[in-house]
Amino acid sequence: MSALHSHHDREDDLDLLDDDQVVDLDDGRLDPLDGEDLERDGDDLDHDGDQLDRQERHSLRRVAGLSTELEDVTEVEYRRLRLERVVLVSVWTTGTQVDADNAMAELKLLAETAGSQVLEGLVQRRQRPDAATYIGRGKVDEVREVVVATGADTVICDGELTAAQLRNLEDRVKVKVVDRTALILDIFAQHAKSAEGKAQVELAQLQYMKQRLRGWGGNLSRQAGGRAAAGGGIGGRGPGETKIETDRRRINTRISQLKSRLRELDSTRETKRAERVRHRIPSVAIVGYTNAGKSSLLNRLTSAGVLVEDALFATLDPTTRRTETADSRVYTLTDTVGFVRHLPHDLVEAFASTLEESARADLLVHVVDASDPDPAGQITAVRSVLADIGAGQVAEQMVFNKADLASDEALTMLRAAHPDAVVVSARTGQGIETLRQVVEGRLPRPEVEVRALVPYSRGDLIDRIHTTGEFITSEHTAEGTRVVVRVHPDLANELEPYTG
């Protein structure tokens, strides 16, 4: 078993901090406590719009004078004291050592996003995870030794554990055990803010929890109610429903309520979507791996003001913004929830209505982090999820973001593998205009060419041509506007009285 050491060799003495000091907890990632991040690069934030959501997310502030300590602690000290101390555990079954290291690094980022301090990482090479304890009975003792030595509160496993594996591990290591699925669900629960987002996360959590209910002792075993069933006789009579059965029934009831509520909320989105379809407004969905820069790209293209943060799953609620092409045609851009390797099935199911935005789009802008150690793995993971939600056949435009952070060698390899891709940096604006032109060129075009003399009293038709059609020529005459345009069939029918 090999070990991946994390931050626990850092200075732990908190007494040396001043009130205005900021401690970098994550070596290269933006520190969420650093106020400078909200004002980074001066004018560079203009394209991100008003970041009120981000400020609200980090709005915890210390109230001076209320501490019972001899000296007040700073906000940074307080947050460091609250961080859950975790040990990461992974089973390496396939791939190279580099793949295993990348997977562990991603698990570390997930753990830190959830609000923990990673103390140690342990990787075991096995053909398959152990059915009883995930990492094998002998290795569990080694994990217990690391937990005791580091003073960890929690063990996080890089896989989806069964109820038996969770129970056996917790019984042996004597601390809380969390698997990858529960970790991702926890991050989603922290970041969900809309009514629909919260309901979707709760639904996924309940579906996950229902399979992992556990009871202790014979007092929770099944008992017959009233007259003993099947001749059980004296001693078989009891309350009927056990604690674990009651929990399962309540969970099922709540799941039904949430699904009903989500159907109601989805009807509102369906109404808005139908309105866009009726007006023939093309839609573009921005998809990609979590933290690839999708929200930054949306902000750069539309000044949407969507929350931007260097964190995994910062965006959970889809945001749709209206924008225009260079020739004034209107289309929509939608920022979607990010994907990740081994995205929990319960999440995909719970977020089905939200993910439909991708399946129904006319074009997918697939954003990839060019600076990531394994961009090819990101692409494979995203395309796998897109296939699961029925968006595998939608037209795709590959975009490699964060060009300012990627090496020249990495960009050269990516361009060679994907010659039609556009390389951009949402942070600096590099390549944004090229991307805008490529996206506009791939939008569905009106199919009917019409020649008409539109009277000035029908300015509404001219406005609709601007919005949904294309002008080939336009000339103002005494009788009206003489146009040659490409429009959709329904608008062509309305223009028919003025043709000839």
MILUMKE-716605 format. One record per residue (C-alpha): residue in one letter; residue number from 0; x, y, z. Coordinates in pm, whole numbers, m for minus. Last residue first. Layout:
REM MILUMKE-716605
<"A" NUM <X Y Z>>;
...
This chain:
REM MILUMKE-716605
<"G" 499 <m4409 3853 m5572>>;
<"T" 498 <m4417 3814 m5199>>;
<"Y" 497 <m4616 4033 m4959>>;
<"P" 496 <m4907 3793 m4893>>;
<"E" 495 <m4647 3510 m4838>>;
<"L" 494 <m4470 3678 m4547>>;
<"E" 493 <m4687 3506 m4286>>;
<"N" 492 <m4627 3168 m4451>>;
<"A" 491 <m4252 3231 m4455>>;
<"L" 490 <m4269 3299 m4081>>;
<"D" 489 <m4410 2950 m4023>>;
<"P" 488 <m4162 2792 m4266>>;
<"H" 487 <m3846 2932 m4098>>;
<"V" 486 <m3671 3227 m4256>>;
<"R" 485 <m3405 3311 m4515>>;
<"V" 484 <m3437 3664 m4648>>;
<"V" 483 <m3452 3874 m4962>>;
<"V" 482 <m3608 4202 m4864>>;
<"R" 481 <m3789 4502 m5012>>;
<"T" 480 <m3892 4732 m4727>>;
<"G" 479 <m4203 4940 m4796>>;
<"E" 478 <m4393 5122 m5069>>;
<"A" 477 <m4153 5417 m5105>>;
<"T" 476 <m3851 5185 m5098>>;
<"H" 475 <m3607 5064 m4830>>;
<"E" 474 <m3374 4786 m4945>>;
<"S" 473 <m3261 4468 m4766>>;
<"T" 472 <m3049 4183 m4896>>;
<"I" 471 <m2962 3838 m4759>>;
<"F" 470 <m3124 3899 m4422>>;
<"E" 469 <m3128 3596 m4194>>;
<"G" 468 <m3410 3473 m3973>>;
<"T" 467 <m3507 3435 m3606>>;
<"T" 466 <m3465 3776 m3443>>;
<"H" 465 <m3405 4007 m3739>>;
<"I" 464 <m3681 3833 m3936>>;
<"R" 463 <m3907 3877 m3635>>;
<"D" 462 <m3836 4252 m3630>>;
<"I" 461 <m3911 4281 m4001>>;
<"L" 460 <m4241 4103 m3942>>;
<"D" 459 <m4328 4339 m3656>>;
<"G" 458 <m4260 4636 m3883>>;
<"R" 457 <m4575 4547 m4069>>;
<"S" 456 <m4704 4903 m4122>>;
<"Y" 455 <m4388 4978 m4319>>;
<"P" 454 <m4509 4745 m4591>>;
<"V" 453 <m4299 4429 m4655>>;
<"L" 452 <m4200 4374 m5017>>;
<"A" 451 <m4099 4008 m5029>>;
<"R" 450 <m3843 3760 m5158>>;
<"V" 449 <m3830 3446 m4941>>;
<"E" 448 <m3566 3174 m4894>>;
<"V" 447 <m3683 2888 m4667>>;
<"E" 446 <m3442 2682 m4447>>;
<"P" 445 <m3352 2905 m4153>>;
<"R" 444 <m3007 2813 m4020>>;
<"P" 443 <m2925 2583 m3730>>;
<"L" 442 <m2632 2726 m3531>>;
<"R" 441 <m2289 2604 m3637>>;
<"G" 440 <m2164 2938 m3777>>;
<"E" 439 <m2273 3122 m3463>>;
<"V" 438 <m2073 2878 m3250>>;
<"V" 437 <m1762 2918 m3468>>;
<"Q" 436 <m1790 3299 m3464>>;
<"R" 435 <m1827 3312 m3084>>;
<"L" 434 <m1536 3071 m3043>>;
<"T" 433 <m1312 3292 m3255>>;
<"E" 432 <m1421 3595 m3052>>;
<"I" 431 <m1335 3413 m2728>>;
<"G" 430 <m991 3297 m2843>>;
<"Q" 429 <m803 3468 m2559>>;
<"G" 428 <m1041 3653 m2325>>;
<"T" 427 <m800 3649 m2030>>;
<"R" 426 <m1001 3440 m1783>>;
<"A" 425 <m1223 3264 m2036>>;
<"S" 424 <m906 3136 m2200>>;
<"V" 423 <m966 2979 m2538>>;
<"V" 422 <m857 2700 m2773>>;
<"V" 421 <m1119 2607 m3033>>;
<"A" 420 <m1147 2243 m3139>>;
<"D" 419 <m1163 2130 m3502>>;
<"P" 418 <m814 1974 m3493>>;
<"H" 417 <m895 1754 m3192>>;
<"A" 416 <m604 1512 m3133>>;
<"A" 415 <m343 1743 m3287>>;
<"R" 414 <m487 2048 m3111>>;
<"L" 413 <m477 1860 m2779>>;
<"M" 412 <m113 1757 m2830>>;
<"T" 411 <m9 2113 m2917>>;
<"L" 410 <m198 2252 m2616>>;
<"A" 409 <m21 2008 m2381>>;
<"E" 408 <321 2101 m2523>>;
<"D" 407 <251 2473 m2495>>;
<"S" 406 <170 2426 m2126>>;
<"A" 405 <m177 2500 m1992>>;
<"L" 404 <m254 2787 m1752>>;
<"D" 403 <m329 3063 m2005>>;
<"A" 402 <m511 2810 m2224>>;
<"K" 401 <m765 2770 m1945>>;
<"N" 400 <m1031 2637 m2184>>;
<"F" 399 <m1018 2379 m2464>>;
<"V" 398 <m1344 2397 m2656>>;
<"M" 397 <m1497 2105 m2849>>;
<"Q" 396 <m1810 2183 m3049>>;
<"E" 395 <m2066 1903 m3037>>;
<"A" 394 <m2377 1828 m3244>>;
<"V" 393 <m2627 1623 m3041>>;
<"Q" 392 <m2605 1245 m3090>>;
<"G" 391 <m2480 1156 m2739>>;
<"A" 390 <m2743 1370 m2567>>;
<"G" 389 <m2965 1083 m2449>>;
<"I" 388 <m2893 1117 m2079>>;
<"D" 387 <m2659 815 m2062>>;
<"A" 386 <m2476 918 m2380>>;
<"L" 385 <m2403 1260 m2230>>;
<"V" 384 <m2273 1086 m1915>>;
<"S" 383 <m2025 878 m2120>>;
<"R" 382 <m1928 1182 m2327>>;
<"V" 381 <m1837 1368 m2009>>;
<"A" 380 <m1624 1082 m1870>>;
<"T" 379 <m1439 1030 m2200>>;
<"I" 378 <m1362 1401 m2235>>;
<"Q" 377 <m1236 1423 m1878>>;
<"G" 376 <m1011 1119 m1928>>;
<"A" 375 <m865 1282 m2239>>;
<"P" 374 <m798 1598 m2036>>;
<"D" 373 <m578 1405 m1791>>;
<"P" 372 <m332 1634 m1610>>;
<"D" 371 <m578 1926 m1634>>;
<"S" 370 <m442 2248 m1791>>;
<"A" 369 <m659 2216 m2103>>;
<"D" 368 <m975 2207 m1891>>;
<"V" 367 <m1237 2088 m2140>>;
<"V" 366 <m1556 2269 m2242>>;
<"H" 365 <m1799 2084 m2470>>;
<"V" 364 <m2018 2347 m2639>>;
<"L" 363 <m2321 2135 m2725>>;
<"L" 362 <m2537 2248 m3017>>;
<"D" 361 <m2908 2234 m3099>>;
<"A" 360 <m2995 2164 m2736>>;
<"R" 359 <m3258 1911 m2633>>;
<"A" 358 <m3022 1659 m2470>>;
<"S" 357 <m2828 1933 m2289>>;
<"E" 356 <m3135 2099 m2138>>;
<"E" 355 <m3249 1748 m2046>>;
<"L" 354 <m2980 1754 m1777>>;
<"T" 353 <m3207 1962 m1554>>;
<"S" 352 <m3500 1721 m1588>>;
<"A" 351 <m3273 1421 m1525>>;
<"F" 350 <m3110 1573 m1216>>;
<"A" 349 <m3247 1302 m983>>;
<"E" 348 <m3158 1020 m1224>>;
<"V" 347 <m2807 1149 m1291>>;
<"L" 346 <m2760 1202 m917>>;
<"D" 345 <m2878 851 m831>>;
<"H" 344 <m2637 711 m1091>>;
<"P" 343 <m2342 866 m908>>;
<"L" 342 <m2097 1034 m1149>>;
<"H" 341 <m1819 779 m1199>>;
<"R" 340 <m1582 1041 m1339>>;
<"V" 339 <m1723 1390 m1305>>;
<"F" 338 <m1984 1605 m1478>>;
<"G" 337 <m2057 1975 m1439>>;
<"V" 336 <m2404 2120 m1397>>;
<"T" 335 <m2519 2322 m1697>>;
<"D" 334 <m2471 2677 m1830>>;
<"T" 333 <m2724 2748 m2103>>;
<"L" 332 <m2670 2981 m2400>>;
<"T" 331 <m2974 3101 m2596>>;
<"Y" 330 <m3005 3226 m2953>>;
<"V" 329 <m3118 3549 m3120>>;
<"R" 328 <m3019 3644 m3475>>;
<"S" 327 <m2878 3998 m3486>>;
<"D" 326 <m2629 3954 m3775>>;
<"A" 325 <m2333 3929 m3534>>;
<"T" 324 <m2522 3667 m3338>>;
<"E" 323 <m2734 3753 m3039>>;
<"T" 322 <m2762 3653 m2673>>;
<"R" 321 <m3025 3519 m2435>>;
<"R" 320 <m2905 3360 m2111>>;
<"T" 319 <m2998 3028 m1953>>;
<"T" 318 <m2863 2931 m1610>>;
<"P" 317 <m2869 2571 m1489>>;
<"D" 316 <m2862 2528 m1110>>;
<"L" 315 <m2575 2319 m977>>;
<"T" 314 <m2272 2544 m1038>>;
<"A" 313 <m1979 2534 m792>>;
<"F" 312 <m1954 2159 m859>>;
<"L" 311 <m1579 2145 m787>>;
<"A" 310 <m1421 2470 m678>>;
<"D" 309 <m1235 2761 m838>>;
<"E" 308 <m1542 2986 m821>>;
<"V" 307 <m1759 3172 m1070>>;
<"L" 306 <m2123 3242 m985>>;
<"V" 305 <m2316 3353 m1294>>;
<"G" 304 <m2308 3726 m1372>>;
<"A" 303 <m2443 3668 m1723>>;
<"S" 302 <m2191 3891 m1902>>;
<"T" 301 <m2298 3705 m2224>>;
<"L" 300 <m1992 3540 m2382>>;
<"R" 299 <m1743 3598 m2097>>;
<"N" 298 <m2004 3509 m1836>>;
<"L" 297 <m2091 3187 m2017>>;
<"L" 296 <m1720 3102 m2044>>;
<"S" 295 <m1665 3168 m1674>>;
<"S" 294 <m1962 2942 m1596>>;
<"K" 293 <m1818 2661 m1808>>;
<"G" 292 <m1465 2686 m1665>>;
<"A" 291 <m1356 2321 m1647>>;
<"N" 290 <m1444 2310 m1277>>;
<"T" 289 <m1666 2003 m1323>>;
<"Y" 288 <m1622 1834 m1657>>;
<"G" 287 <m1810 1966 m1955>>;
<"V" 286 <m2130 2107 m2096>>;
<"I" 285 <m2232 2449 m2233>>;
<"A" 284 <m2573 2411 m2395>>;
<"V" 283 <m2663 2608 m2710>>;
<"S" 282 <m3024 2675 m2804>>;
<"P" 281 <m3170 2802 m3133>>;
<"I" 280 <m3480 3028 m3105>>;
<"R" 279 <m3756 2901 m3333>>;
<"H" 278 <m4023 3118 m3168>>;
<"R" 277 <m4227 2811 m3082>>;
<"V" 276 <m3913 2632 m2960>>;
<"R" 275 <m3829 2919 m2726>>;
<"E" 274 <m4184 2920 m2589>>;
<"A" 273 <m4174 2542 m2549>>;
<"R" 272 <m3856 2575 m2338>>;
<"K" 271 <m4023 2830 m2112>>;
<"T" 270 <m4324 2604 m2065>>;
<"E" 269 <m4102 2299 m2011>>;
<"R" 268 <m3911 2489 m1741>>;
<"T" 267 <m4239 2555 m1558>>;
<"S" 266 <m4350 2192 m1606>>;
<"D" 265 <m4021 2081 m1451>>;
<"L" 264 <m4116 2246 m1123>>;
<"E" 263 <m4438 2044 m1107>>;
<"R" 262 <m4257 1721 m1197>>;
<"L" 261 <m3997 1803 m931>>;
<"R" 260 <m4271 1833 m670>>;
<"S" 259 <m4414 1491 m758>>;
<"K" 258 <m4068 1335 m746>>;
<"L" 257 <m4007 1497 m408>>;
<"Q" 256 <m4333 1368 m261>>;
<"S" 255 <m4268 1014 m387>>;
<"I" 254 <m3917 1020 m240>>;
<"R" 253 <m4062 1141 93>>;
<"T" 252 <m4300 845 107>>;
<"N" 251 <m4022 602 17>>;
<"I" 250 <m3803 749 291>>;
<"R" 249 <m4082 719 544>>;
<"R" 248 <m4138 354 448>>;
<"R" 247 <m3767 276 475>>;
<"D" 246 <m3743 439 816>>;
<"T" 245 <m4046 247 941>>;
<"E" 244 <m3899 m78 811>>;
<"I" 243 <m3572 m4 992>>;
<"K" 242 <m3757 68 1315>>;
<"T" 241 <m3968 m246 1297>>;
<"E" 240 <m4331 m266 1190>>;
<"G" 239 <m4557 m517 1365>>;
<"P" 238 <m4571 m375 1716>>;
<"G" 237 <m4533 m719 1869>>;
<"R" 236 <m4664 m1072 1892>>;
<"G" 235 <m4417 m1352 1836>>;
<"G" 234 <m4348 m1418 2201>>;
<"I" 233 <m4649 m1644 2243>>;
<"G" 232 <m4752 m1811 1918>>;
<"G" 231 <m4579 m1786 1583>>;
<"G" 230 <m4857 m1987 1418>>;
<"A" 229 <m4810 m1837 1072>>;
<"A" 228 <m4887 m1485 1192>>;
<"A" 227 <m4917 m1394 1557>>;
<"R" 226 <m5243 m1216 1627>>;
<"G" 225 <m5160 m845 1650>>;
<"G" 224 <m4846 m765 1447>>;
<"A" 223 <m4571 m1010 1364>>;
<"Q" 222 <m4214 m901 1436>>;
<"R" 221 <m3920 m841 1203>>;
<"S" 220 <m3586 m787 1380>>;
<"L" 219 <m3508 m450 1534>>;
<"N" 218 <m3490 m578 1891>>;
<"G" 217 <m3251 m845 1763>>;
<"G" 216 <m2958 m606 1755>>;
<"W" 215 <m2854 m304 1548>>;
<"G" 214 <m3018 m169 1236>>;
<"R" 213 <m2877 m39 908>>;
<"L" 212 <m3019 161 622>>;
<"R" 211 <m2787 158 322>>;
<"Q" 210 <m3015 103 24>>;
<"K" 209 <m3253 379 133>>;
<"M" 208 <m2963 620 187>>;
<"Y" 207 <m2871 646 m181>>;
<"Q" 206 <m3229 704 m291>>;
<"L" 205 <m3268 951 m5>>;
<"Q" 204 <m2954 1142 m105>>;
<"A" 203 <m3057 1159 m472>>;
<"L" 202 <m3402 1292 m380>>;
<"E" 201 <m3250 1546 m141>>;
<"V" 200 <m3018 1670 m416>>;
<"Q" 199 <m3302 1709 m665>>;
<"A" 198 <m3523 1887 m412>>;
<"K" 197 <m3245 2131 m323>>;
<"G" 196 <m3177 2205 m688>>;
<"E" 195 <m3545 2257 m764>>;
<"A" 194 <m3594 2500 m477>>;
<"S" 193 <m3280 2688 m579>>;
<"K" 192 <m2969 2701 m357>>;
<"A" 191 <m2778 2376 m400>>;
<"H" 190 <m2409 2422 m312>>;
<"Q" 189 <m2385 2243 25>>;
<"A" 188 <m2617 1957 m76>>;
<"F" 187 <m2421 1907 m400>>;
<"I" 186 <m2099 1880 m202>>;
<"D" 185 <m2262 1623 29>>;
<"L" 184 <m2389 1421 m266>>;
<"I" 183 <m2034 1412 m405>>;
<"L" 182 <m1901 1276 m74>>;
<"A" 181 <m2187 1024 m41>>;
<"T" 180 <m2100 888 m387>>;
<"R" 179 <m1726 872 m314>>;
<"D" 178 <m1773 664 2>>;
<"V" 177 <m1783 783 360>>;
<"V" 176 <m1654 598 668>>;
<"K" 175 <m1698 748 1017>>;
<"V" 174 <m1444 632 1272>>;
<"K" 173 <m1377 305 1459>>;
<"V" 172 <m1151 156 1186>>;
<"R" 171 <m1295 m196 1222>>;
<"D" 170 <m1666 m139 1286>>;
<"E" 169 <m1671 149 1038>>;
<"L" 168 <m1513 m71 771>>;
<"N" 167 <m1756 m359 826>>;
<"R" 166 <m2062 m132 822>>;
<"L" 165 <m1956 52 507>>;
<"Q" 164 <m1869 m273 328>>;
<"A" 163 <m2202 m430 429>>;
<"A" 162 <m2403 m128 308>>;
<"T" 161 <m2224 m142 m25>>;
<"L" 160 <m1947 102 m110>>;
<"E" 159 <m1933 328 m415>>;
<"G" 158 <m1569 406 m482>>;
<"D" 157 <m1282 629 m374>>;
<"C" 156 <m1317 567 m1>>;
<"I" 155 <m1321 853 250>>;
<"V" 154 <m1216 778 609>>;
<"T" 153 <m1329 1027 873>>;
<"D" 152 <m1226 1190 1199>>;
<"A" 151 <m849 1157 1158>>;
<"G" 150 <m613 1173 1456>>;
<"T" 149 <m310 1119 1233>>;
<"A" 148 <m159 819 1411>>;
<"V" 147 <m496 665 1505>>;
<"V" 146 <m633 695 1152>>;
<"V" 145 <m306 565 1005>>;
<"E" 144 <m318 260 1236>>;
<"R" 143 <m683 197 1143>>;
<"V" 142 <m590 210 774>>;
<"E" 141 <m321 m50 838>>;
<"D" 140 <m574 m271 1017>>;
<"V" 139 <m808 m245 717>>;
<"K" 138 <m525 m368 496>>;
<"G" 137 <m543 m719 638>>;
<"R" 136 <m917 m753 574>>;
<"G" 135 <m911 m638 214>>;
<"I" 134 <m963 m291 70>>;
<"Y" 133 <m1339 m286 2>>;
<"T" 132 <m1426 m448 339>>;
<"A" 131 <m1651 m744 258>>;
<"A" 130 <m1650 m775 m121>>;
<"D" 129 <m1283 m678 m153>>;
<"P" 128 <m1230 m441 m443>>;
<"R" 127 <m1108 m603 m768>>;
<"Q" 126 <m770 m698 m917>>;
<"R" 125 <m598 m521 m628>>;
<"R" 124 <m338 m246 m588>>;
<"Q" 123 <m398 m46 m270>>;
<"V" 122 <m378 334 m244>>;
<"L" 121 <m364 529 83>>;
<"G" 120 <m397 906 113>>;
<"E" 119 <m314 1103 427>>;
<"L" 118 <m414 1416 616>>;
<"V" 117 <m674 1575 390>>;
<"Q" 116 <m843 1868 560>>;
<"S" 115 <m1217 1875 503>>;
<"G" 114 <m1485 2108 378>>;
<"A" 113 <m1670 1931 95>>;
<"T" 112 <m1447 2111 m156>>;
<"E" 111 <m1145 1969 26>>;
<"A" 110 <m1279 1615 m8>>;
<"L" 109 <m1357 1662 m378>>;
<"L" 108 <m1010 1807 m437>>;
<"K" 107 <m852 1507 m261>>;
<"L" 106 <m1065 1265 m464>>;
<"E" 105 <m936 1437 m779>>;
<"A" 104 <m576 1393 m665>>;
<"M" 103 <m647 1026 m590>>;
<"A" 102 <m786 971 m939>>;
<"N" 101 <m488 1150 m1094>>;
<"D" 100 <m245 934 m894>>;
<"A" 99 <m423 614 m1002>>;
<"D" 98 <m418 722 m1366>>;
<"V" 97 <m47 804 m1339>>;
<"Q" 96 <21 460 m1191>>;
<"T" 95 <m140 309 m1498>>;
<"G" 94 <m487 176 m1560>>;
<"T" 93 <m698 m79 m1377>>;
<"T" 92 <m773 m198 m1023>>;
<"W" 91 <m632 68 m791>>;
<"V" 90 <m832 61 m467>>;
<"S" 89 <m847 400 m297>>;
<"V" 88 <m844 528 61>>;
<"L" 87 <m835 894 168>>;
<"V" 86 <m783 994 531>>;
<"V" 85 <m987 1285 666>>;
<"R" 84 <m977 1567 918>>;
<"E" 83 <m1302 1765 912>>;
<"L" 82 <m1232 2137 900>>;
<"R" 81 <m1384 2334 1189>>;
<"L" 80 <m1053 2443 1341>>;
<"R" 79 <m935 2565 1003>>;
<"R" 78 <m1252 2767 964>>;
<"Y" 77 <m1206 2934 1299>>;
<"E" 76 <m840 3013 1228>>;
<"V" 75 <m935 3174 898>>;
<"E" 74 <m1209 3380 1064>>;
<"T" 73 <m961 3503 1322>>;
<"V" 72 <m954 3385 1681>>;
<"D" 71 <m1027 3624 1962>>;
<"E" 70 <m792 3610 2258>>;
<"L" 69 <m861 3486 2610>>;
<"E" 68 <m1121 3257 2462>>;
<"T" 67 <m1492 3308 2530>>;
<"S" 66 <m1527 3483 2194>>;
<"L" 65 <m1804 3738 2153>>;
<"G" 64 <m1587 4050 2130>>;
<"A" 63 <m1553 4068 1755>>;
<"V" 62 <m1822 3916 1534>>;
<"R" 61 <m1641 3694 1284>>;
<"R" 60 <m1775 3677 928>>;
<"L" 59 <m1942 3405 726>>;
<"S" 58 <m2024 3557 385>>;
<"H" 57 <m1843 3301 174>>;
<"R" 56 <m2145 3175 m20>>;
<"E" 55 <m2294 3524 m16>>;
<"Q" 54 <m1986 3668 m184>>;
<"R" 53 <m2012 3404 m454>>;
<"D" 52 <m2379 3470 m512>>;
<"L" 51 <m2315 3845 m533>>;
<"Q" 50 <m2066 3801 m819>>;
<"D" 49 <m2195 4083 m1041>>;
<"G" 48 <m2084 4022 m1397>>;
<"D" 47 <m1818 3771 m1492>>;
<"H" 46 <m1706 3978 m1790>>;
<"D" 45 <m1621 4267 m1559>>;
<"L" 44 <m1406 4046 m1337>>;
<"D" 43 <m1092 4104 m1544>>;
<"D" 42 <m1116 4478 m1469>>;
<"G" 41 <m912 4440 m1151>>;
<"D" 40 <m709 4120 m1185>>;
<"R" 39 <m874 3952 m892>>;
<"E" 38 <m1135 4147 m698>>;
<"L" 37 <m1333 3861 m546>>;
<"D" 36 <m1014 3656 m522>>;
<"E" 35 <m854 3930 m313>>;
<"G" 34 <m1105 3859 m39>>;
<"D" 33 <m918 3538 33>>;
<"L" 32 <m1143 3293 213>>;
<"P" 31 <m1209 3074 m90>>;
<"D" 30 <m833 3031 m145>>;
<"L" 29 <m791 2985 m521>>;
<"R" 28 <m621 2653 m586>>;
<"G" 27 <m243 2659 m605>>;
<"D" 26 <m151 2499 m277>>;
<"D" 25 <m478 2434 m93>>;
<"L" 24 <m493 2587 249>>;
<"D" 23 <m340 2926 176>>;
<"V" 22 <m362 3106 511>>;
<"V" 21 <m493 3460 511>>;
<"Q" 20 <m364 3716 758>>;
<"D" 19 <m577 4015 854>>;
<"D" 18 <m654 3905 1209>>;
<"D" 17 <m293 3808 1277>>;
<"L" 16 <m183 3446 1291>>;
<"L" 15 <91 3319 1524>>;
<"D" 14 <m150 3148 1764>>;
<"L" 13 <m268 2901 1500>>;
<"D" 12 <24 2661 1540>>;
<"D" 11 <m49 2382 1290>>;
<"E" 10 <243 2453 1051>>;
<"R" 9 <208 2220 758>>;
<"D" 8 <312 1855 751>>;
<"H" 7 <m55 1753 746>>;
<"H" 6 <m107 1899 399>>;
<"S" 5 <m114 1583 189>>;
<"H" 4 <96 1268 174>>;
<"L" 3 <2 1006 m82>>;
<"A" 2 <80 665 63>>;
<"S" 1 <147 334 m105>>;
<"M" 0 <0 0 0>>;
